[in-house]
Amino acid sequence: MPPADRPDEPTPPRRKRNPRGQGARLREEIIQATSVLLERTANEESVTLRAIAREIGIASPSINSHFADRMEILDAVIAREVTVLYEMLAEAVATQADPVERLLAAVRSYYHYGVTRPSRYRLLLGRRFLPDWSEDRPMTESLQVTGAAFQMIVGLVQDCIDAGRSRNTDASTTAVSLWALLHGVLALPNSITSFPWPDMEQVLEEATARVAGLDVNAS
């Protein structure tokens, strides 16, 4: 159960009501406020309807006209953050013409995201509230965006296979392996800080070539 809100926390000033027909602005403010809370506290349990409302300066019931509950808000926040990651990958890939370099650019971009946004990366792949969803209540919006990002990697691997630059034959399985590799490279140094880790970017480059069966020397 989320912890009770602390009574001694300062209350932001009441926000002005949006003009009629601008309810979408409040929905955006709710998503932004939730992102701020998660970044500040690094704890999903800090996200309560009361905490979000206080962050914006509105009454808690005002949230219910846009989101059914905190799970729906978190789903929207995750979808927004995965979209940021997706756009970073797409931008990195667009700068390269060679299929191998395109895949490597996406891998480097994913790693950069995880290193520079650790709290948000943990939200995407280390969230503790996942059991709150069930088969009857799946994540919807964020799952769709995550699927699009995954399919981008599958397509990049397939391009390498089609160009004869990868020894692998199953693009989807290779993409899953790369995802597991990336998460391990990002998570392990944070989990075991006493280990003398080498340059993890170099580890990632070499491991990506092996996992994806890449011919990195061909032109």
C-alpha positions in Angstrom: 0.0 0.0 0.0 1.4 3.4 -0.9 2.6 5.4 2.1 0.4 8.1 3.5 1.1 11.7 2.4 3.1 13.6 4.9 1.0 16.4 6.5 4.0 18.7 6.8 4.8 18.8 3.1 4.3 22.2 1.6 1.2 22.6 -0.6 1.7 24.3 -4.0 -0.5 27.3 -4.7 -3.9 26.5 -6.2 -3.7 26.4 -10.0 -6.1 28.4 -12.1 -8.8 26.4 -13.8 -8.2 25.7 -17.5 -10.6 27.5 -19.8 -13.5 25.4 -21.1 -12.4 23.0 -23.9 -8.8 22.8 -22.6 -9.1 19.7 -20.5 -6.2 18.1 -22.5 -3.9 20.5 -20.8 -4.8 19.2 -17.4 -4.1 15.6 -18.6 -0.7 16.7 -19.8 0.0 18.4 -16.4 -1.0 15.2 -14.6 1.5 13.2 -16.7 4.2 15.8 -16.2 3.6 16.1 -12.4 3.8 12.3 -12.1 7.1 12.3 -14.0 8.5 15.0 -11.6 7.4 12.9 -8.6 9.1 9.8 -9.9 12.3 11.7 -10.8 12.4 13.4 -7.4 11.7 10.4 -5.3 12.9 7.5 -7.5 10.0 5.6 -5.9 6.8 4.6 -7.6 5.1 4.3 -4.2 5.3 8.1 -3.9 2.8 8.4 -6.7 -0.6 8.8 -5.1 -3.5 10.8 -6.5 -3.2 13.2 -3.6 0.5 13.7 -4.2 -0.1 14.4 -7.9 -2.9 16.8 -7.2 -0.8 18.6 -4.7 2.1 18.9 -7.2 -0.2 20.5 -9.7 -2.3 22.5 -7.2 -5.7 20.9 -7.9 -8.2 18.8 -5.9 -7.7 15.1 -6.2 -11.2 14.4 -7.8 -10.2 16.6 -10.8 -7.8 13.8 -11.8 -10.6 11.3 -12.2 -12.1 12.9 -15.3 -8.8 12.1 -17.1 -7.5 8.9 -15.5 -9.4 6.1 -13.7 -6.6 5.5 -11.1 -2.9 5.8 -10.5 -2.2 2.7 -12.6 -3.6 4.4 -15.6 -1.5 7.5 -14.9 1.7 5.4 -14.6 0.9 3.6 -17.8 0.7 7.0 -19.6 3.9 8.2 -18.0 5.7 5.0 -19.1 4.3 5.3 -22.6 5.6 8.9 -22.7 9.0 7.9 -21.6 9.3 5.0 -24.0 8.3 7.4 -26.8 11.3 9.6 -25.8 13.5 6.5 -26.0 12.0 5.5 -29.3 12.7 9.0 -30.8 16.3 8.9 -29.5 16.8 5.5 -31.2 15.2 6.8 -34.5 17.4 9.9 -34.5 20.6 7.9 -33.9 19.7 5.4 -36.7 18.8 8.2 -39.2 22.4 9.4 -39.1 23.8 6.1 -40.5 23.5 4.4 -43.9 25.4 1.1 -43.2 23.1 -1.5 -41.7 25.6 -2.6 -39.1 26.3 1.0 -38.1 22.6 1.6 -37.8 22.1 -1.2 -35.4 25.2 -0.2 -33.4 23.9 3.4 -33.3 20.6 2.2 -31.8 22.4 0.1 -29.2 24.6 3.1 -28.2 21.6 5.4 -28.0 19.7 2.9 -25.7 22.8 2.7 -23.5 23.1 6.5 -23.4 19.5 6.8 -22.4 19.9 4.4 -19.5 23.1 6.0 -18.3 21.8 9.6 -18.4 18.3 8.9 -17.2 18.8 6.2 -14.5 15.6 6.9 -12.6 13.4 6.9 -15.7 15.1 3.8 -17.0 14.4 2.0 -13.8 10.8 3.1 -14.2 10.7 1.4 -17.6 12.4 -1.9 -16.7 12.6 -2.1 -13.0 9.3 -1.0 -11.7 8.0 -2.6 -8.6 4.3 -1.9 -9.2 4.0 -4.3 -12.1 2.2 -6.9 -10.0 -0.6 -4.4 -9.6 -1.5 -5.2 -13.2 -3.1 -8.5 -14.0 -4.2 -10.4 -17.0 -7.6 -8.7 -16.6 -5.9 -5.3 -16.3 -2.9 -5.3 -18.7 -0.8 -2.3 -19.5 -2.1 -0.9 -22.8 -0.7 2.4 -23.9 2.9 1.8 -22.8 2.8 -1.8 -24.2 2.0 -0.5 -27.6 4.8 2.0 -27.7 7.3 -0.6 -26.3 6.2 -3.0 -29.0 7.0 -0.3 -31.7 10.5 0.3 -30.2 11.2 -3.5 -30.1 10.0 -3.9 -33.7 12.5 -1.1 -34.7 15.3 -3.2 -33.4 14.0 -6.3 -35.1 13.9 -4.4 -38.3 17.5 -3.2 -37.9 18.7 -6.8 -37.2 16.8 -8.0 -40.2 18.5 -5.4 -42.4 21.9 -6.7 -41.3 20.8 -10.3 -42.1 19.4 -9.3 -45.5 22.7 -7.5 -46.3 24.7 -10.5 -45.4 26.3 -8.7 -42.5 24.9 -11.0 -39.8 25.3 -14.7 -39.4 22.1 -14.9 -37.4 18.8 -16.0 -39.1 16.1 -15.1 -36.5 15.8 -11.3 -36.2 13.2 -11.4 -33.4 15.2 -13.7 -31.1 18.4 -11.7 -31.8 16.5 -8.5 -30.8 15.4 -10.1 -27.5 19.0 -11.2 -26.8 20.2 -7.6 -27.5 17.6 -6.2 -25.2 18.8 -8.6 -22.4 22.4 -7.7 -23.1 21.6 -4.0 -22.9 19.7 -4.3 -19.7 22.5 -6.4 -18.1 25.2 -3.9 -19.1 23.1 -1.1 -17.6 21.9 -2.8 -14.5 24.9 -4.9 -13.3 27.3 -2.0 -12.5 24.5 -0.4 -10.4 23.7 -3.6 -8.6 27.3 -4.7 -7.8 29.3 -1.5 -7.3 32.3 -3.2 -5.7 33.2 -5.1 -8.8 36.0 -3.6 -10.9 33.9 -3.2 -14.1 35.8 -2.5 -17.3 34.7 0.2 -19.8 31.1 -1.0 -20.2 30.6 0.8 -23.5 33.5 -1.2 -25.0 31.9 -4.4 -23.5 28.6 -3.5 -25.1 30.2 -2.9 -28.5 32.0 -6.3 -28.5 29.1 -8.2 -27.0 26.6 -6.7 -29.5 28.7 -7.9 -32.4 28.8 -11.4 -31.0 25.1 -11.6 -30.0 24.0 -10.2 -33.3 26.5 -12.2 -35.3 27.7 -9.1 -37.0 30.4 -8.7 -39.6 31.7 -5.3 -38.4 34.6 -5.1 -40.9 32.7 -5.4 -44.2 31.9 -2.2 -46.0 
